[in-house]
Amino acid sequence: MSLVALFYDSVEQGCQIGWPDPARQSILSNTRSPLQRKISNGFNYFEKKGIPTEKPLYPLVGNLWNFWKEVQFQRDAKNEKRFGKVWGSFEGSRPAWNIADPDLIRDICIKEFDHFTDRRVFFMKDKVLSKMLNVLKGHEWKDVRSAVSPVFSSGKIKKMSQLMESCGETLVQHLRKAMEESQGVVNVKEYLLLSLSVSLLPLLCQYGAYTLDVIATCAFGTKLDSLGEENDPFTKNARKFLVDNPIVGNPLIIIPFIFPWVMQLGLNIFPMEPINFFKDLVQDIMKQRKTKGHERGDALDAMMEQVEKEKEAGGEMVMTEEVITAQSLAFFVAGFDTTGSMINFLTYVLAVHPDVQDRLYQEIEEKIQEYGGTNHEMMNACAYLDQVVNETLRFYPIATRLERECTKDCIIDGMEFKKGDLICFPIYAVHHSLEYYPDPEVFDPDRFSPEKKSKIPQGAFLPFGIGPRNCIGMRFALEEGKLALCHLIHSFRILKCAETPVPLKFTPGVLMLMPDRTSPIRVKLESRI
Ligand code: HEM
């Protein structure tokens, strides 16, 4: 198929997902007109609505070219300065709204949620993966979300916190070893450059190992020390799933953005061998627990509890074995690297802001004394810890943008959204806006003090998203991150050294906030105990 024909197809795809009729007619009625004319017609979508537009440079790719060239959040910040709080761009041929206004973000994600229930996903052929919460759509998503929500209740998080505790201790042991081997300078989260790849992926190292151990114990009911037991089948398969995946980080991943229909050919983003390993593992553990009635207080227990409740209530079952397995995998996909990155950035800010570290150390030591160790209640009592974590997530939001798909036509604030429109919220630009955060480039945990926090508009702090489709694992991630930090601060003084990059540089071509391969986060650790 020629490139021109592919472009026509992708224009049609754009039309089906919600281009307005006049644009559609002018494009389709002139299918034999010169390519340039089609491009200018197709890319007029926002201009016709009076919305400023980031003009696409090339046919087919729209503004995706800029995605590869520039760091996403820097491009968003530049566009916000240039266009204001609402502007249009094109993901391939598909129109994408960019909205950096907290009131509008709140309206779309909460008030008018019924019109924006989904986010963009590429068709997933596998019958288990397609049931992961993050990719489900419409009613199916709603049913699974309400069935899975109790897994993350405060009571359940408290139980899982006890399981995480031993992973925190293992993390300290490994960091101590790494510190002794390298005269104190530790690359807390290493990066690996894949051949053919312009993006960088985390090795299962230090924080990666910690978050993997936590997922193994809380989502898969398996005790693990992934750095100590590199040949363990769980560690090996996790590595294949998350690190040695030939597709992630590969520039060819851009193809489904331009031609979403290619995924219907049966391509899967994830390699199947490790997926099958994890499916079998979850199913074996569930069988064992059913026969032996063994309980660990982990997420699998909580999901099986939900099954019993559904059985008692009668009616159609939502939590089938397939759905449960899919959620364990979803926790992996959504919770592994995000949480590792959060701990990585936390370590960095403490190294470059020793005054913040000293105050945090005082608080943690006081509360450890008071509560007899690091635990759920002790962490809840640490107000400054919460402020430091919030400010770190404001300064370095791991997911730099959120997405929604318009599922029903609607008009908000005079703007007409059509079914199929893609809506993007540039989190980084909002978090660094002078309007909501005075001196936004200053790291100041006191902006999240109880008095000041309440003045931040609801749609202006979005590290875990917003509304009914926000991050279901937020409390879990915060518990896991704070626990790691308490162990770290209690055991080590974190110091800036010659190898610590200031300021941080970031990687283009990825949606997550990732330090550049040439300047990974390195800090010096000094034992405190
Ligand atoms: C610091 C760590 C994390 C960050 C920054 C983060 C951030 C996010 C964000 C921004 C979203 C999209 C929300 C929206 O569209 O409004 C999301 C969704 C999600 N996250 Fe997290 N996340 C983290 C950790 C976790 C963990 C540990 C888990 C699981 C245990 C998890 C599970 C999920 C799932 C399943 C979704 C999809 C929810 C849905 O579509 O209903 N996340 N996360």
Residues whose N, C-alpha, C, O or C-beta is under 5 A from the ligand:
A	BS01	HEM	L133 N134 A330 F331 A334 G335 T338 T339 M342 I398 A399 L402 E403 L462 P463 F464 G465 I466 R469 N470 C471 I472 G473 F476 A477
